[in-house]
Amino acid sequence: MSNRLIIHDLLKILSCPVCKSNIMLKDGQLVCQNSRCGLKFPIVNDIVIMLPDLSEDFKLTQEKWNEEYRNRYTLETINLLNDPEVKDAYAHVKKYWNSKTGLFLEAGCGPSRLSCLLAKEGIKTVGIDLSLNGLFLANNLFNREGVDGFFVCGDILRMPFRDNTFSFIYTGGVLEHIRDVQGAVKEMYRCLLPGGFTTNTVPHISLSTPYRIMRWGNIPDIPLLRSILEFIEVNVLNGKYMRFGYEKSFTSRQIRNIFGRAGFRNLETGLFKTHYPLETIPYSNLKKLITRTVNSSRFFWPMIYVNGEK
């Protein structure tokens, strides 16, 4: 992405993440036009960095995902056509959005594999993530595939976008990494166009939750249990066993209520059928049996989606 594209396209939708004033390009960086704020935001390798001070849970999540993108992903290993995670996310989004007009936001995009597939169809996409490592991969992926996209390093709780900007917002396994989920959903509502649509996937509290607790340090959003597990995982163990940083899980009613309080209407929740690597299980037939079980019984659902309209 060139400076010219930043000036003529990205600046049209950006705002200061702190005071929400407009942004201008000055001396090779972005500057808040509010003289009382005047925050400056650098551009590094075509990535706009608009990341104010992070909360403690987000700092842990940022550290874990930067490490994940350093160790697990390389540009050479990203195969858009054969990655089951990407196929699941793509199929889910296309179920609800087939338009090639408007602006698509992938919040918590990481390497932005889903957005890259959509960009190859001519859809204009924006990705925001708190991991600079993930966004560097995203930018290189878009360059490799010969498509354009905009990437911002930012905080989903204070998104650097103007009101009523996006036609569609997608988060896949993102909202669970934030203590203040309600605040993040309110930000999504603010940034979505009237009549716009959002779909989001989150971990579900079910009989599969103990596996997530032991494997990834997941914290079910049940008041007393949440407080106990947060204290152990964050304060005692210092996030050692939280592979993806701070992570919660929800009931369908909880996540639907969160979106309803933010103002979303026509709410819908259901099973999000997706690929489960089950890395600790060596037998492929057993993996298939477990996957069929969790996808067929609501008591075992590991992931759910929540949809809403503005």
N, C-alpha and C positions, 0 to 999 in steps of 0.2 A: 504494500500500500504506500503510495507516494504522498509527499506533503501536499501536492495539488489535490489529491482525493480527500485528504483530511480537511483541507480548507473548504472545499466546495460541497462536500457531502456530510462528513461526520460532524463538523461544527454546527450544522443545522439542527442536530438533535441533542447536542451535549448541553449540560448545565453544571454549575458548580455543585459537587456533592454535599457541601456544607450549607451554602446560603441559597442555592438554586438559581443564581444569576447566570446570565449568558457567559459564554466563553469565547475568547479570541486567541488567535495565534500571534505570538510576539517573540521575536528572537529565538525561533526554533523550539518554543515550548508553548503550552496552553496556559492562559492567564484568566482568572476570574475578572469580569468587567466591573464588579462591585468594588469600588475603591476602599470601602471599609473592610472588605474581606481580602481581596488581592492575592488569593492563593495561586501558586504556580504549579503546573503539572508537566513533568518531562515526557518526552517521546523517546522510547528506547527500542531500537530495531523495529520501528513502525508500530509499536504497541504504545497506546496512550495510557499513562499511569495516573489514575485519579483515585488513589487509595488513601483516605484519611486514617487516623489512628484506629486500630482494630480493638474490639473487645477481646477478653482473654480466651473465650471459646473459639473465636475466629483466628486468633494467633496460633492456637494449637492446630486448628484445621489447616491453616495456610502452611504451616511447617510440615504436616503430614503429607499434604498433596504435592508440595514442591518435591519432597522426597520420593513420592510415588512416581511423579513424572520424570524424575532423574533416573530412577532405577528400573521402572517397568516398561516405559514407552520409549521407542525411538521412531523416527520418521520411517525407517525401513520396515518396521514391524506393523505399521498401520496399514491394513488392507480393508478398504471401505466395503468391498463386495463380500468378504468372507468373515467379517467380525459379527458374531451373533448378538452382542450387546447393541451394536449400531443398527442391525436389522430390526431388532425388537423396538428400539426407540423410533426408528424411521416409520415402521408400520403403524405404531401408535399415533404419531403426529399426523401422518397422511390420512388416518381414519377420520380426523376432525378438520383437516385444513388442506384443501387442494388448490387454493388460490395462488397465483403467481404475482399478485399485486400486493401492495402493503409491505410492511417491514416486520421481519421475524427476529425475535430476540431469544437467544439461548442463554439463560442465566445460570452460571456455574458450568460453563461450556467446556473447560479443560482444553483438550486438543481440538475441540469443535468438529468432531467427525460427523455428527448428525447434520450440523449446519453446512458442512462441505458438500454432503450429498444434495441438500436442498439448493445450495448455490449452483451446483452443476445443472439444475433444472431451470435456472434463471431467476430464482428467488433471492431477494436482497436480504442479507442476514447480518446480524450484529451479535457478537459474543462478549460476555463479561465474565470474569473470573478473578479470584483473589490470588491465584497462582501464576506468577510470571513465567515459570517454566512451562506450564501447560499452554499458555498463550503463545510462547515462542514456537512450540510444536504446531499449534493451530496455524500460525502465520506461514510456517514452512510447508504445512500440508496444503493450504490453499494455493501457495505458489507452485507446488508440485503438480496440483490438479488443474492449474491454469484458470482459477476462478478468483473473484474479488470478494472480500469480506472485511468487516471492521471489527477490531478487537480492543477492548478496554479492560485494564486491570483495575477492578473496583470492588466495592462492598455492596452486596445485595440489599443491605439495610439502608444504604444511602447511595442509591444508584445515580450516576451522573448524567441522567437523561431528563429531557423536558417532559412536562405533563402531556398525556394523550399522544404518545409517539408511536407505539407499536400496535400492529393488527393482531399479532399472535405472540404469546410468551410461553416458553417451555422451560421447565426445570425437571431434570431427571436425576433423582437421588441427591438433591441439594438442600432442600428445606430442613431436613433432619439434622443438618450440621450447625444449626443456629439455635441458640437459646430463645431468642425473641422471634419466634416464627411469625407471630401476629404482625410484628413490625415489618418483616420482609414481605408478607402478603399484602400489607397496605401499600408498600412501595410498588409492588407489581400492579396493583389496582391503579395507582396514580399514573404510572407510565403507559398503561394500556389505553388504546383509543376507545371511546364509547362504542359499544357493540362488538368490541374485541373479545378474543377467546384465549383462555389459558388452560393448559393441561400440565399436571405435575405428578411425579411419582415419589412415594415415600415408603419407608419400611412400615409394616403392619404388625400390630401386637396380636400374636397368635401362638399356637403351639410350636412354631418355628423360631420364636423369639429367643429361647434359651441358647440356640445355636449361635445367633447373632451376638448375644451377650458374651459368650465364651470365646467366639472367634474374632469379633471386631470391637468389643467393648460397648455394644449398643446399650442405650438407656431407655427403657420403656417410659413413656410420659404418663406415669401413674404417680400422683403426688408424693407419697411416702417412699415408695420404691425408687422414684427418680432422685430424691434427695440423698438416699443412702448410697445408691450406685454412683451418683455424681461425686460425692465425697470420696469414695474409694478410688474410682477411676482417675479423677482429676487431682485431688489433693494428696491422696496417699501414694498412688502409683504414678503420678505425674504424667498421665496419658500414655504410659509405656505400652499398654495393650490396646490402645485405641488406634487401630491401623489407619483409619481415615479421619482421625481427629474426633472432635465432639460429635456424637451421633445419637439421635433419639428415634423412637418408633411411636406410632399413633394408632388409635382405633379409627374406624371410618367416621364415626360421629364426631370425634375430636377434630379431625382435619376438615370435615365439612363445616363445622361450626366456626373454625378459624377463618375460612374463606367467606362464610356468610357475614361475620362481624366486619370484615373488611369492605363489604358492599357488593360482593359478587352474587349473581343470581343464576337460576337454572343450574344449580349444583348437582353434580353426579359423581359417585364414587364406585369403584369396582376393582376386580383383580387386574393387576398388571402382569401379564404373562411375559416372562423374560428368561434369559439364560442364567443358570446358576452353576458357576464353575465347580463348587464343592471340592475344593482343592485337597482336603484332608481325606477324601474317600478314593481309594485306588481302583475300585472296580467299576467299569463303565456301565454294566447292566444295573448295578445298584444305584448309580447316579441317575440313570433313566427312570428307575422305579420311584426314587425320591422326588424327582422333578414332576412326574405324573401325579404323585400323591399331593404335593403342595399346590399344584395347579388345579386339582379337582375338588378339594375340600376347603371350604371357607375357614375351617378351624386351623388350617396350616398355612393360609396365604402369607407369604413373606413380604410381598410388595403390593401396594394398591395405588390407584390413580385418583386424582380429584380434578374435576373440570369445573370451569365457571365462566360466566360472561359478564362483561361490564355494561 
